[in-house]
Amino acid sequence: MTGKNAWIRDVRRGPRPAAHLIFFPHAGGSASYYRPFAAHLGEQYDVSAIQYPGRQDRWNDPFVTSVEGLADEIVGCLSPHDTTPLVLFGHSMGASVAFETARRLADLGRPAPRRLVVSGRRAPSMFREEKYFHLGTDAELLAEVGRLDGTHSQLLDDPDIVNLILPAIRNDYRVIETYRPAADAVLDIPLLCLTGAADPRVTREEAAAWKAHTVAEYREETFDGGHFYLADHPAAVCRAVESFVSGE
């Protein structure tokens, strides 16, 4: 996985792409998690993924402690001179970061993304009070991560690995748990909402509420599975994205 900067890691780039699809990872996630998805996408797409600080080769980079801060950093890494249409795909925390990135591009008068895909995340207008795991014990935080099945259970049983990944996980949970989005924020780009039918973090109503956050086309699709349904259905997820981007 390559890239010209620390934030945006290129999985695949071509000479004349139809669009540039950028994955925004979940809390505790890294760019490499989304690399396998490129195999299920047509060659006409450039594919990249965001690498947040504090993980993998960015262990020593300082954390960014808000969704808005992450979006600001990412916008600063996107070239205003690149005319390739953007497609932003954010899962869980990444959906919020992608949403705020799209808002900032519009506010700056930059070319808006062609499409926004949000996955495994309730709409900004559906805020709810809940337990703050970033303020809890290590055991409570790891139990929540295991419940969502975002990390292989054997990794959570290895103290050395836990000591490495726990700071990034805790920071990411702080980022998303303290995010207070504008409930009336609306984009003027088509939006696709993807959800796992058994996701314990997103209800059907909370997912459907994304429709209120765009004045353009809105679609939604539900897959079998929980919060990390996309790991079980990578090909189907990519087909849904390609159909959405092509307007089929």
BALOBA-1460 file (C-alpha; in Angstrom, 3 decimals):
// residues 248
<rec num="1" residu="m" x="0.000" y="0.000" z="0.000"/>
<rec num="2" residu="t" x="1.493" y="3.293" z="-1.093"/>
<rec num="3" residu="g" x="0.675" y="6.980" z="-0.878"/>
<rec num="4" residu="k" x="2.135" y="10.431" z="-1.240"/>
<rec num="5" residu="n" x="1.300" y="11.440" z="2.315"/>
<rec num="6" residu="a" x="0.740" y="9.906" z="5.728"/>
<rec num="7" residu="w" x="-3.034" y="10.169" z="5.566"/>
<rec num="8" residu="i" x="-4.117" y="8.809" z="2.177"/>
<rec num="9" residu="r" x="-2.752" y="5.388" z="1.236"/>
<rec num="10" residu="d" x="-3.136" y="4.286" z="-2.358"/>
<rec num="11" residu="v" x="-4.176" y="0.698" z="-2.936"/>
<rec num="12" residu="r" x="-4.494" y="1.028" z="-6.688"/>
<rec num="13" residu="r" x="-4.128" y="3.938" z="-9.105"/>
<rec num="14" residu="g" x="-4.629" y="3.913" z="-12.874"/>
<rec num="15" residu="p" x="-3.901" y="6.298" z="-15.753"/>
<rec num="16" residu="r" x="-7.504" y="7.353" z="-16.538"/>
<rec num="17" residu="p" x="-9.797" y="6.433" z="-13.633"/>
<rec num="18" residu="a" x="-13.547" y="6.959" z="-13.767"/>
<rec num="19" residu="a" x="-13.580" y="7.748" z="-10.045"/>
<rec num="20" residu="h" x="-11.389" y="7.658" z="-6.941"/>
<rec num="21" residu="l" x="-12.902" y="5.626" z="-4.106"/>
<rec num="22" residu="i" x="-11.512" y="6.455" z="-0.655"/>
<rec num="23" residu="f" x="-12.272" y="4.250" z="2.364"/>
<rec num="24" residu="f" x="-12.537" y="5.884" z="5.811"/>
<rec num="25" residu="p" x="-11.874" y="3.264" z="8.539"/>
<rec num="26" residu="h" x="-13.828" y="2.450" z="11.661"/>
<rec num="27" residu="a" x="-12.680" y="3.144" z="15.231"/>
<rec num="28" residu="g" x="-9.460" y="1.232" z="15.831"/>
<rec num="29" residu="g" x="-9.227" y="0.428" z="12.126"/>
<rec num="30" residu="s" x="-6.443" y="1.069" z="9.664"/>
<rec num="31" residu="a" x="-6.067" y="1.594" z="5.932"/>
<rec num="32" residu="s" x="-4.878" y="-1.979" z="5.383"/>
<rec num="33" residu="y" x="-8.252" y="-3.383" z="6.514"/>
<rec num="34" residu="y" x="-9.818" y="-2.075" z="3.303"/>
<rec num="35" residu="r" x="-7.140" y="-3.217" z="0.885"/>
<rec num="36" residu="p" x="-8.895" y="-6.539" z="0.031"/>
<rec num="37" residu="f" x="-11.960" y="-4.644" z="-1.192"/>
<rec num="38" residu="a" x="-10.031" y="-3.404" z="-4.221"/>
<rec num="39" residu="a" x="-10.106" y="-6.940" z="-5.650"/>
<rec num="40" residu="h" x="-13.899" y="-6.673" z="-5.881"/>
<rec num="41" residu="l" x="-13.935" y="-3.292" z="-7.622"/>
<rec num="42" residu="g" x="-13.568" y="-2.678" z="-11.336"/>
<rec num="43" residu="e" x="-10.240" y="-1.534" z="-12.716"/>
<rec num="44" residu="q" x="-11.830" y="1.789" z="-13.670"/>
<rec num="45" residu="y" x="-11.670" y="2.839" z="-10.005"/>
<rec num="46" residu="d" x="-8.670" y="4.218" z="-8.200"/>
<rec num="47" residu="v" x="-8.799" y="2.905" z="-4.635"/>
<rec num="48" residu="s" x="-7.266" y="4.461" z="-1.510"/>
<rec num="49" residu="a" x="-7.831" y="4.337" z="2.243"/>
<rec num="50" residu="i" x="-7.282" y="6.767" z="5.081"/>
<rec num="51" residu="q" x="-4.616" y="6.011" z="7.669"/>
<rec num="52" residu="y" x="-5.393" y="7.684" z="10.996"/>
<rec num="53" residu="p" x="-2.518" y="8.553" z="13.366"/>
<rec num="54" residu="g" x="-1.451" y="6.239" z="16.179"/>
<rec num="55" residu="r" x="-1.468" y="2.884" z="14.380"/>
<rec num="56" residu="q" x="0.751" y="0.711" z="12.203"/>
<rec num="57" residu="d" x="3.430" y="2.915" z="10.614"/>
<rec num="58" residu="r" x="1.935" y="5.994" z="12.327"/>
<rec num="59" residu="w" x="2.431" y="4.749" z="15.907"/>
<rec num="60" residu="n" x="4.334" y="7.864" z="16.927"/>
<rec num="61" residu="d" x="2.106" y="10.431" z="15.233"/>
<rec num="62" residu="p" x="-0.044" y="12.425" z="17.669"/>
<rec num="63" residu="f" x="-3.710" y="11.533" z="17.881"/>
<rec num="64" residu="v" x="-6.376" y="13.807" z="16.452"/>
<rec num="65" residu="t" x="-9.133" y="14.005" z="19.036"/>
<rec num="66" residu="s" x="-12.230" y="14.984" z="17.052"/>
<rec num="67" residu="v" x="-14.135" y="14.000" z="13.935"/>
<rec num="68" residu="e" x="-13.877" y="17.575" z="12.724"/>
<rec num="69" residu="g" x="-10.110" y="17.579" z="13.240"/>
<rec num="70" residu="l" x="-9.724" y="14.381" z="11.255"/>
<rec num="71" residu="a" x="-11.822" y="15.818" z="8.418"/>
<rec num="72" residu="d" x="-9.728" y="18.993" z="8.384"/>
<rec num="73" residu="e" x="-6.509" y="17.005" z="8.078"/>
<rec num="74" residu="i" x="-7.880" y="14.828" z="5.279"/>
<rec num="75" residu="v" x="-9.240" y="17.774" z="3.287"/>
<rec num="76" residu="g" x="-5.791" y="19.337" z="3.516"/>
<rec num="77" residu="c" x="-4.319" y="16.227" z="1.867"/>
<rec num="78" residu="l" x="-6.760" y="16.163" z="-1.054"/>
<rec num="79" residu="s" x="-5.359" y="18.047" z="-4.014"/>
<rec num="80" residu="p" x="-7.656" y="20.836" z="-5.242"/>
<rec num="81" residu="h" x="-6.208" y="20.265" z="-8.712"/>
<rec num="82" residu="d" x="-7.196" y="16.596" z="-8.997"/>
<rec num="83" residu="t" x="-10.209" y="16.409" z="-11.314"/>
<rec num="84" residu="t" x="-10.939" y="12.715" z="-10.730"/>
<rec num="85" residu="p" x="-14.442" y="12.406" z="-9.218"/>
<rec num="86" residu="l" x="-14.308" y="11.357" z="-5.571"/>
<rec num="87" residu="v" x="-16.393" y="8.655" z="-3.929"/>
<rec num="88" residu="l" x="-16.113" y="8.604" z="-0.134"/>
<rec num="89" residu="f" x="-16.916" y="5.370" z="1.732"/>
<rec num="90" residu="g" x="-16.949" y="5.552" z="5.521"/>
<rec num="91" residu="h" x="-17.699" y="2.695" z="7.904"/>
<rec num="92" residu="s" x="-18.809" y="3.323" z="11.508"/>
<rec num="93" residu="m" x="-16.654" y="6.211" z="12.814"/>
<rec num="94" residu="g" x="-15.393" y="6.564" z="9.256"/>
<rec num="95" residu="a" x="-18.915" y="7.403" z="8.060"/>
<rec num="96" residu="s" x="-18.927" y="10.484" z="10.283"/>
<rec num="97" residu="v" x="-15.435" y="11.501" z="9.159"/>
<rec num="98" residu="a" x="-16.393" y="11.049" z="5.490"/>
<rec num="99" residu="f" x="-19.574" y="13.075" z="6.028"/>
<rec num="100" residu="e" x="-17.639" y="15.944" z="7.621"/>
<rec num="101" residu="t" x="-15.013" y="15.744" z="4.865"/>
<rec num="102" residu="a" x="-17.729" y="16.119" z="2.230"/>
<rec num="103" residu="r" x="-19.188" y="19.091" z="4.123"/>
<rec num="104" residu="r" x="-15.815" y="20.828" z="4.276"/>
<rec num="105" residu="l" x="-15.117" y="20.328" z="0.589"/>
<rec num="106" residu="a" x="-18.452" y="21.962" z="-0.193"/>
<rec num="107" residu="d" x="-17.876" y="24.828" z="2.258"/>
<rec num="108" residu="l" x="-14.484" y="25.525" z="0.680"/>
<rec num="109" residu="g" x="-15.972" y="25.655" z="-2.787"/>
<rec num="110" residu="r" x="-13.943" y="22.601" z="-3.784"/>
<rec num="111" residu="p" x="-15.392" y="19.996" z="-6.167"/>
<rec num="112" residu="a" x="-17.856" y="17.960" z="-4.139"/>
<rec num="113" residu="p" x="-17.516" y="14.180" z="-4.031"/>
<rec num="114" residu="r" x="-19.541" y="12.453" z="-6.724"/>
<rec num="115" residu="r" x="-21.014" y="10.096" z="-4.151"/>
<rec num="116" residu="l" x="-20.987" y="9.482" z="-0.383"/>
<rec num="117" residu="v" x="-21.411" y="5.985" z="1.051"/>
<rec num="118" residu="v" x="-22.057" y="5.689" z="4.795"/>
<rec num="119" residu="s" x="-21.958" y="2.318" z="6.497"/>
<rec num="120" residu="g" x="-22.714" y="1.039" z="9.980"/>
<rec num="121" residu="r" x="-23.449" y="4.464" z="11.426"/>
<rec num="122" residu="r" x="-26.599" y="6.248" z="12.523"/>
<rec num="123" residu="a" x="-27.506" y="9.552" z="10.873"/>
<rec num="124" residu="p" x="-26.211" y="12.827" z="12.378"/>
<rec num="125" residu="s" x="-29.768" y="13.785" z="13.314"/>
<rec num="126" residu="m" x="-30.168" y="10.630" z="15.427"/>
<rec num="127" residu="f" x="-27.936" y="11.479" z="18.395"/>
<rec num="128" residu="r" x="-28.523" y="9.420" z="21.500"/>
<rec num="129" residu="e" x="-27.017" y="9.409" z="24.952"/>
<rec num="130" residu="e" x="-25.154" y="6.219" z="25.720"/>
<rec num="131" residu="k" x="-22.261" y="4.852" z="27.737"/>
<rec num="132" residu="y" x="-18.906" y="6.466" z="26.984"/>
<rec num="133" residu="f" x="-16.549" y="3.533" z="26.573"/>
<rec num="134" residu="h" x="-13.539" y="5.822" z="26.149"/>
<rec num="135" residu="l" x="-13.984" y="6.779" z="29.823"/>
<rec num="136" residu="g" x="-14.290" y="3.178" z="30.994"/>
<rec num="137" residu="t" x="-11.746" y="0.596" z="32.034"/>
<rec num="138" residu="d" x="-9.552" y="-1.239" z="29.553"/>
<rec num="139" residu="a" x="-11.639" y="-4.364" z="30.127"/>
<rec num="140" residu="e" x="-14.901" y="-2.537" z="29.361"/>
<rec num="141" residu="l" x="-13.505" y="-0.992" z="26.205"/>
<rec num="142" residu="l" x="-12.084" y="-4.277" z="24.935"/>
<rec num="143" residu="a" x="-15.330" y="-6.074" z="25.713"/>
<rec num="144" residu="e" x="-17.222" y="-3.573" z="23.545"/>
<rec num="145" residu="v" x="-14.742" y="-3.989" z="20.697"/>
<rec num="146" residu="g" x="-15.107" y="-7.762" z="20.960"/>
<rec num="147" residu="r" x="-18.903" y="-7.495" z="21.029"/>
<rec num="148" residu="l" x="-18.870" y="-5.636" z="17.726"/>
<rec num="149" residu="d" x="-16.426" y="-8.216" z="16.309"/>
<rec num="150" residu="g" x="-14.162" y="-5.535" z="14.916"/>
<rec num="151" residu="t" x="-11.001" y="-7.296" z="16.039"/>
<rec num="152" residu="h" x="-10.222" y="-11.006" z="16.022"/>
<rec num="153" residu="s" x="-10.786" y="-12.338" z="19.528"/>
<rec num="154" residu="q" x="-7.358" y="-13.940" z="19.669"/>
<rec num="155" residu="l" x="-5.746" y="-10.519" z="19.253"/>
<rec num="156" residu="l" x="-7.657" y="-9.202" z="22.253"/>
<rec num="157" residu="d" x="-6.284" y="-12.081" z="24.332"/>
<rec num="158" residu="d" x="-2.668" y="-11.150" z="23.590"/>
<rec num="159" residu="p" x="-1.447" y="-8.575" z="26.183"/>
<rec num="160" residu="d" x="1.381" y="-7.331" z="23.981"/>
<rec num="161" residu="i" x="-0.926" y="-6.627" z="21.042"/>
<rec num="162" residu="v" x="-3.529" y="-5.054" z="23.319"/>
<rec num="163" residu="n" x="-0.924" y="-2.691" z="24.757"/>
<rec num="164" residu="l" x="-0.074" y="-1.587" z="21.215"/>
<rec num="165" residu="i" x="-3.589" y="-1.086" z="19.854"/>
<rec num="166" residu="l" x="-5.511" y="0.045" z="22.949"/>
<rec num="167" residu="p" x="-4.400" y="3.725" z="22.886"/>
<rec num="168" residu="a" x="-5.644" y="4.143" z="19.305"/>
<rec num="169" residu="i" x="-8.900" y="2.356" z="20.064"/>
<rec num="170" residu="r" x="-9.530" y="4.525" z="23.129"/>
<rec num="171" residu="n" x="-8.780" y="7.709" z="21.206"/>
<rec num="172" residu="d" x="-11.071" y="6.697" z="18.350"/>
<rec num="173" residu="y" x="-13.892" y="5.944" z="20.770"/>
<rec num="174" residu="r" x="-13.335" y="9.366" z="22.321"/>
<rec num="175" residu="v" x="-13.474" y="10.906" z="18.844"/>
<rec num="176" residu="i" x="-16.810" y="9.364" z="17.924"/>
<rec num="177" residu="e" x="-18.414" y="9.489" z="21.374"/>
<rec num="178" residu="t" x="-17.787" y="13.224" z="21.708"/>
<rec num="179" residu="y" x="-18.869" y="14.037" z="18.141"/>
<rec num="180" residu="r" x="-21.825" y="16.428" z="18.108"/>
<rec num="181" residu="p" x="-22.814" y="16.822" z="14.464"/>
<rec num="182" residu="a" x="-25.142" y="19.478" z="13.151"/>
<rec num="183" residu="a" x="-28.509" y="17.702" z="13.119"/>
<rec num="184" residu="d" x="-29.689" y="19.798" z="10.173"/>
<rec num="185" residu="a" x="-26.542" y="19.435" z="8.027"/>
<rec num="186" residu="v" x="-27.485" y="18.629" z="4.436"/>
<rec num="187" residu="l" x="-25.315" y="17.715" z="1.453"/>
<rec num="188" residu="d" x="-26.099" y="18.174" z="-2.221"/>
<rec num="189" residu="i" x="-24.593" y="14.865" z="-3.344"/>
<rec num="190" residu="p" x="-26.129" y="11.397" z="-3.749"/>
<rec num="191" residu="l" x="-25.878" y="9.282" z="-0.601"/>
<rec num="192" residu="l" x="-25.968" y="5.516" z="-0.095"/>
<rec num="193" residu="c" x="-26.522" y="4.069" z="3.385"/>
<rec num="194" residu="l" x="-25.396" y="0.472" z="4.051"/>
<rec num="195" residu="t" x="-26.267" y="-1.388" z="7.246"/>
<rec num="196" residu="g" x="-26.011" y="-4.821" z="8.824"/>
<rec num="197" residu="a" x="-29.449" y="-6.195" z="9.699"/>
<rec num="198" residu="a" x="-28.264" y="-7.281" z="13.159"/>
<rec num="199" residu="d" x="-26.023" y="-4.297" z="13.910"/>
<rec num="200" residu="p" x="-26.319" y="-3.632" z="17.669"/>
<rec num="201" residu="r" x="-25.176" y="-0.026" z="17.201"/>
<rec num="202" residu="v" x="-27.562" y="1.128" z="14.466"/>
<rec num="203" residu="t" x="-31.333" y="0.697" z="14.347"/>
<rec num="204" residu="r" x="-33.332" y="0.628" z="11.133"/>
<rec num="205" residu="e" x="-34.762" y="4.052" z="11.963"/>
<rec num="206" residu="e" x="-31.338" y="5.538" z="12.723"/>
<rec num="207" residu="a" x="-29.959" y="4.334" z="9.405"/>
<rec num="208" residu="a" x="-32.958" y="5.503" z="7.356"/>
<rec num="209" residu="a" x="-32.618" y="8.992" z="8.844"/>
<rec num="210" residu="w" x="-29.600" y="9.595" z="6.564"/>
<rec num="211" residu="k" x="-32.176" y="10.409" z="3.881"/>
<rec num="212" residu="a" x="-32.712" y="13.793" z="5.554"/>
<rec num="213" residu="h" x="-29.041" y="14.701" z="5.078"/>
<rec num="214" residu="t" x="-29.001" y="14.999" z="1.315"/>
<rec num="215" residu="v" x="-31.147" y="16.902" z="-1.177"/>
<rec num="216" residu="a" x="-29.880" y="14.619" z="-3.929"/>
<rec num="217" residu="e" x="-30.518" y="10.941" z="-4.589"/>
<rec num="218" residu="y" x="-30.731" y="8.656" z="-1.567"/>
<rec num="219" residu="r" x="-30.445" y="4.873" z="-1.478"/>
<rec num="220" residu="e" x="-30.084" y="2.330" z="1.271"/>
<rec num="221" residu="e" x="-29.310" y="-1.354" z="1.407"/>
<rec num="222" residu="t" x="-29.233" y="-3.859" z="4.259"/>
<rec num="223" residu="f" x="-27.020" y="-6.932" z="4.478"/>
<rec num="224" residu="d" x="-27.111" y="-9.977" z="6.707"/>
<rec num="225" residu="g" x="-24.753" y="-9.622" z="9.656"/>
<rec num="226" residu="g" x="-23.806" y="-7.323" z="12.478"/>
<rec num="227" residu="h" x="-21.709" y="-4.208" z="12.769"/>
<rec num="228" residu="f" x="-18.955" y="-5.638" z="10.583"/>
<rec num="229" residu="y" x="-21.290" y="-7.177" z="8.008"/>
<rec num="230" residu="l" x="-19.001" y="-5.876" z="5.220"/>
<rec num="231" residu="a" x="-16.270" y="-8.361" z="6.205"/>
<rec num="232" residu="d" x="-18.690" y="-11.177" z="5.330"/>
<rec num="233" residu="h" x="-19.975" y="-9.613" z="2.097"/>
<rec num="234" residu="p" x="-17.098" y="-7.709" z="0.451"/>
<rec num="235" residu="a" x="-18.098" y="-8.577" z="-3.108"/>
<rec num="236" residu="a" x="-21.769" y="-7.686" z="-2.553"/>
<rec num="237" residu="v" x="-20.840" y="-4.438" z="-0.835"/>
<rec num="238" residu="c" x="-18.598" y="-3.459" z="-3.735"/>
<rec num="239" residu="r" x="-21.319" y="-4.342" z="-6.233"/>
<rec num="240" residu="a" x="-23.729" y="-2.076" z="-4.366"/>
<rec num="241" residu="v" x="-21.168" y="0.748" z="-4.430"/>
<rec num="242" residu="e" x="-20.434" y="0.311" z="-8.129"/>
<rec num="243" residu="s" x="-24.139" y="0.264" z="-8.980"/>
<rec num="244" residu="f" x="-24.634" y="3.427" z="-6.948"/>
<rec num="245" residu="v" x="-21.687" y="5.242" z="-8.529"/>
<rec num="246" residu="s" x="-22.743" y="4.307" z="-12.057"/>
<rec num="247" residu="g" x="-26.337" y="5.357" z="-11.427"/>
<rec num="248" residu="e" x="-27.808" y="1.956" z="-12.196"/>
